Amino acid sequence: MKLTRRDFTAGVAATLATPAFIKSAGAQGATVKIMFIHVPAAWLGLFAWVLMSIAALGTLVTNYCDDVREGVRAFHEKRPPVFKGR
């Protein structure tokens, strides 16, 4: 949470403190200002997506590992599986 606040504050500060030569460049000045906010936001969004993907993969592996093993054992032993159903 501190990292997000710090990055957001840095982006806003960089936008407000854009040098005068960029501000006077017309349309380019607006583009440069947008990049100060857009790039950190894109990185944070990508980080959140990767973190959720890792969490989902970990959930799938830990919750279904026992049931998969039971299913394979039951198949080889030719009996109906008994799942825990977590």
Secondary structure, DSSP 8 states (H G I E B T S, - for coil): -HHHHHHHHHHHHHHHT--HHHHTTTHHHHHHHHHHHHHHHHHHHHHHHHHHHHHHHHHHHHHHHHHHHHHHHHHHHTS-------
